[in-house]
Amino acid sequence: MDDQPSATILPQLHDDRAAIVAEIHNRPQPELAAPARMSHLALQSSNDAKAEERRLLAELCSAYSALPPAEDALYHVARLGELQLRWERHTEFSTFTLIREGPFTAPFEETALKLFAKPWLERLPGRLVAANHVAALADDAPMPDRERLSELFEGHHLLSGRIQNEDVQLWTSLRVHADGFGRILVKNAGYDRFRLGRFVQRTLELETYRLMALLGLVQARRLSAPIDALETRLLALTIGMRDSHDVAAERELLGQLSDLAAEHATHASDSAFRFGATRAYAELVHERLDRLKLERNEDFEVVGSFLKRRFEPAMRTCSAVEERMAGLGERIGRAADLLRTRVDLALQEQNQALLTSMDRRAKLQLRLQQTVEGLSVAAVSYYIVGLWSYVLKLTVPAIGDKGVAIATGLAVPVVIIGVWLAVRRFRARIGH
């Protein structure tokens, strides 16, 4: 008997089983040992850019003798000398994170990005949305005072937060600084490399999702003027519908409404994905804020409070514009339906009048036909009687003129009745 373990017998596997099992492991959290610096970039690009990004990553890895990304990878980590590069591909954007561990004196001058090849970054497809430098201070590093914080953040209004029941602190301004990057300063206090990496990752994701969500606000502002114009045109067309009683004019109004509906559909189609993505990103922002569990740090404004005060109105604006767009589409549809109904009713009235006129003409034609038939019977009968009289003239020597006249007179009703019956029978055959 074979002592080797037999292979497990399973039903037929789903084609996507391996992909969905591996999905939750595709983006492991980074490990970060303070002191360390990170440079984080998020570039919006089409889904077709994945292949180009993998090609550029493979080229970069080859230069550092590192493993290239797999052909279908959506995540890759590579060691590039002193740096660690992390690439993640999302639905409509990609993130590139550079990690540089080791001591430093100038957190946002000796950045991780300074050790990276700038020409390679310039070849990346897509447009930059988020860019941040992160500096994680060591446990034993002195706590920065307000003057030092103001210097590091170029005098901008600072937001902060302390993790509940922990001494880990965070400072940021949520602004773009002179170098084109946002800045995040973290003071570690007892976190190991796994917890610190998770904390920094959530902070960067919060900032990235916040900016991606706010793309919907830009779209909403751009749509405000077109929506105003569409609503004005719809009001004018509605007034025109009220005052119009002519089918030709109503048809013209219906054509204008169709053009209005087509223009509205174009704007709605262009914005549908953006607003849907904004809702999803906003939910992720709220989820990351909840997971960070930041509370007040001294008298600095808390990051979560600031975002709720500034971010939520922007999201409500997006929702309002989306609802306004949907409501406008419904009003255009109702107006078009109403106008179509009026045009259809007018056409039905015209058709009814036409049918009535045709019915009247048919009756007149029937009466005329009956009159013509009567005249035809008389004419045919006259000719037949005339022919019959010619035949009877041949019998004058036998019956005399008086007999011919009598025979002719007696033939008249017989001929008329015969011709009338023949015409009626002929008409009955044509009717069948």
LINHU-V205698 format. One record per residue. N is the residue number from 1. PSI is psi in degrees with one decimal (none if undefined). Layout:
# LINHU-V205698
{{N:PSI} {N:PSI}}
This chain:
# LINHU-V205698
{{1:139.2} {2:125.4} {3:-7.7} {4:140.0} {5:135.8} {6:150.6} {7:141.8} {8:131.4} {9:120.2} {10:155.2} {11:173.5} {12:129.5} {13:145.4} {14:143.9} {15:-30.5} {16:12.8} {17:-45.9} {18:-38.6} {19:-42.8} {20:-28.3} {21:-38.2} {22:-10.4} {23:-46.1} {24:-9.6} {25:3.0} {26:-30.3} {27:73.4} {28:148.6} {29:149.9} {30:157.1} {31:133.9} {32:118.4} {33:114.8} {34:144.0} {35:145.7} {36:158.4} {37:148.6} {38:145.0} {39:126.8} {40:128.2} {41:138.2} {42:119.8} {43:125.4} {44:130.8} {45:163.8} {46:164.8} {47:-22.9} {48:-12.6} {49:-11.3} {50:-45.8} {51:-41.5} {52:-38.8} {53:-43.4} {54:-38.9} {55:-44.8} {56:-37.1} {57:-43.0} {58:-39.1} {59:-42.2} {60:-43.7} {61:-37.9} {62:-36.4} {63:-26.1} {64:12.2} {65:37.3} {66:160.7} {67:134.2} {68:164.8} {69:152.8} {70:162.9} {71:-36.7} {72:20.0} {73:144.3} {74:3.5} {75:141.2} {76:141.4} {77:133.0} {78:143.4} {79:117.4} {80:80.5} {81:-120.2} {82:-14.3} {83:154.5} {84:128.8} {85:130.0} {86:125.3} {87:133.1} {88:134.1} {89:123.5} {90:-171.2} {91:-49.0} {92:8.6} {93:162.1} {94:148.0} {95:141.6} {96:120.0} {97:125.0} {98:129.9} {99:128.6} {100:105.5} {101:152.3} {102:161.9} {103:156.5} {104:160.7} {105:-32.1} {106:97.5} {107:-41.5} {108:16.8} {109:-43.0} {110:64.7} {111:165.0} {112:-32.9} {113:-24.3} {114:-23.2} {115:3.2} {116:153.9} {117:111.1} {118:-40.5} {119:-33.6} {120:-41.1} {121:-36.6} {122:-18.2} {123:-7.0} {124:138.0} {125:154.1} {126:177.0} {127:137.0} {128:129.4} {129:-49.0} {130:139.8} {131:124.1} {132:142.2} {133:135.5} {134:135.3} {135:122.4} {136:113.6} {137:147.1} {138:163.6} {139:-40.5} {140:5.0} {141:145.3} {142:147.0} {143:126.4} {144:136.5} {145:179.0} {146:-36.5} {147:-42.6} {148:-41.1} {149:-40.6} {150:-36.8} {151:-44.3} {152:-33.6} {153:23.3} {154:32.4} {155:6.6} {156:157.5} {157:126.9} {158:141.4} {159:150.0} {160:176.7} {161:146.6} {162:134.2} {163:134.6} {164:131.2} {165:19.3} {166:166.6} {167:6.4} {168:128.5} {169:157.0} {170:140.3} {171:142.0} {172:164.0} {173:-11.1} {174:33.8} {175:162.4} {176:127.4} {177:-174.5} {178:-28.8} {179:3.4} {180:4.6} {181:151.4} {182:165.4} {183:138.5} {184:124.6} {185:129.1} {186:131.9} {187:109.7} {188:150.5} {189:72.9} {190:-5.2} {191:138.6} {192:177.9} {193:-27.9} {194:-48.1} {195:-40.1} {196:-41.6} {197:-41.7} {198:-40.5} {199:-46.8} {200:-39.6} {201:-43.9} {202:-37.0} {203:-44.3} {204:-39.7} {205:-39.0} {206:-46.3} {207:-41.2} {208:-48.3} {209:-32.7} {210:-46.7} {211:-38.3} {212:-37.3} {213:-38.3} {214:-11.0} {215:-30.5} {216:-33.3} {217:-40.5} {218:-43.5} {219:-40.3} {220:-42.0} {221:-38.2} {222:-29.9} {223:-16.6} {224:-47.7} {225:-47.6} {226:-37.6} {227:-41.5} {228:-45.3} {229:-42.0} {230:-41.3} {231:-38.2} {232:-44.9} {233:-38.9} {234:-40.4} {235:-43.3} {236:-40.8} {237:-36.4} {238:-42.6} {239:-40.6} {240:-37.6} {241:-40.0} {242:-38.2} {243:-8.1} {244:135.0} {245:17.3} {246:132.3} {247:-41.4} {248:-42.0} {249:-38.5} {250:-35.6} {251:-39.4} {252:-41.7} {253:-38.9} {254:-38.2} {255:-40.7} {256:-38.2} {257:-37.9} {258:-41.6} {259:-40.7} {260:-43.2} {261:-38.9} {262:-40.8} {263:-41.3} {264:-42.5} {265:-35.5} {266:-47.7} {267:-41.1} {268:-40.0} {269:-39.9} {270:-30.6} {271:-11.7} {272:-47.5} {273:-41.8} {274:-43.3} {275:-37.4} {276:-43.0} {277:-37.0} {278:-43.6} {279:-43.6} {280:-44.5} {281:-38.0} {282:-40.5} {283:-38.4} {284:-36.5} {285:-46.8} {286:-39.4} {287:-41.2} {288:-37.0} {289:-43.2} {290:-38.6} {291:-30.2} {292:-32.7} {293:53.7} {294:136.7} {295:175.8} {296:136.9} {297:107.1} {298:-132.7} {299:17.8} {300:150.4} {301:135.5} {302:139.7} {303:-45.7} {304:-42.0} {305:-42.3} {306:-45.1} {307:-39.4} {308:-33.7} {309:-33.2} {310:-34.9} {311:-40.7} {312:-44.4} {313:-36.7} {314:-41.3} {315:-35.4} {316:-34.6} {317:-44.1} {318:-44.1} {319:-40.5} {320:-42.9} {321:-39.6} {322:-44.3} {323:-37.6} {324:-41.4} {325:-43.1} {326:-42.9} {327:-38.2} {328:-40.6} {329:-40.6} {330:-41.1} {331:-39.4} {332:-42.3} {333:-42.8} {334:-42.2} {335:-41.5} {336:-41.6} {337:-43.4} {338:-44.2} {339:-38.8} {340:-40.8} {341:-43.8} {342:-42.9} {343:-42.1} {344:-42.4} {345:-42.1} {346:-41.7} {347:-37.5} {348:-40.0} {349:-41.1} {350:-43.0} {351:-40.0} {352:-43.1} {353:-38.8} {354:-42.4} {355:-39.7} {356:-43.6} {357:-41.5} {358:-38.1} {359:-41.8} {360:-43.2} {361:-37.0} {362:-39.8} {363:-42.7} {364:-40.5} {365:-36.9} {366:-43.5} {367:-41.9} {368:-40.5} {369:-40.7} {370:-39.8} {371:-44.9} {372:-38.8} {373:-41.1} {374:-43.4} {375:-36.3} {376:-40.2} {377:-43.8} {378:-43.3} {379:-45.6} {380:-41.9} {381:-40.3} {382:-44.9} {383:-39.0} {384:-43.7} {385:-38.2} {386:-44.2} {387:-40.1} {388:-34.9} {389:-36.1} {390:-37.8} {391:-42.3} {392:-27.6} {393:-26.3} {394:-17.6} {395:12.5} {396:-43.7} {397:-26.9} {398:-45.2} {399:-11.2} {400:171.5} {401:-36.2} {402:-39.1} {403:-38.1} {404:-41.4} {405:-41.1} {406:-45.9} {407:-37.7} {408:-44.3} {409:-38.9} {410:-27.2} {411:-23.2} {412:-55.2} {413:-34.0} {414:-43.7} {415:-43.2} {416:-46.1} {417:-40.5} {418:-45.2} {419:-42.0} {420:-42.9} {421:-38.2} {422:-43.0} {423:-42.0} {424:-40.8} {425:-40.2} {426:-42.7} {427:-35.8} {428:-38.7} {429:-39.7} {430:-37.6} {431:-31.2} {432:none}}
